């Protein structure tokens, strides 16, 4: 198996996170968020996401800023638009 470049891995991680963020945002603006949502269904979710982000940060130190910007541009704008209807 050929090893992929750090940029390719960062792009794949960012793509996966984008899909997850889009799926979470599409659940609706009225959904109630809770810190313990995955405690029963996927107890390791927090650690999995944390480890993926740590690895992504090693490849691209701007990943945290990119994800924050992604969240506000994709999720916040959609919620604001939905609330204006």
PEFENZI-V198330 format. One record per backbone hydrogen bond with DSSP energy under -0.5 kcal/mol. CO is the residue of the C=O (numbers start at 1). NH is the residue of the N-H. Records with the same first field share a line. If there is no record, write none. Layout:
BEGIN
CO = NH  NH
END
This chain:
BEGIN
5 = 9
6 = 10
7 = 11
8 = 12
9 = 13
10 = 14
11 = 15
12 = 16
13 = 17
14 = 18
15 = 19
16 = 20
17 = 21
18 = 22
19 = 23
20 = 24
21 = 25
22 = 26
24 = 27
25 = 28
28 = 31
31 = 33
34 = 37
36 = 39
38 = 42
42 = 45
44 = 48
45 = 49
46 = 50
47 = 51
48 = 52
49 = 53
50 = 54
51 = 55
52 = 56
53 = 57
54 = 58
55 = 59
56 = 60
60 = 63
62 = 66
63 = 67
64 = 68
65 = 69
66 = 70
67 = 71
68 = 72
69 = 73
70 = 74  75
71 = 75  76
72 = 77
74 = 78
75 = 79
76 = 80
77 = 81
78 = 82
79 = 83
80 = 84
81 = 85
82 = 85
END
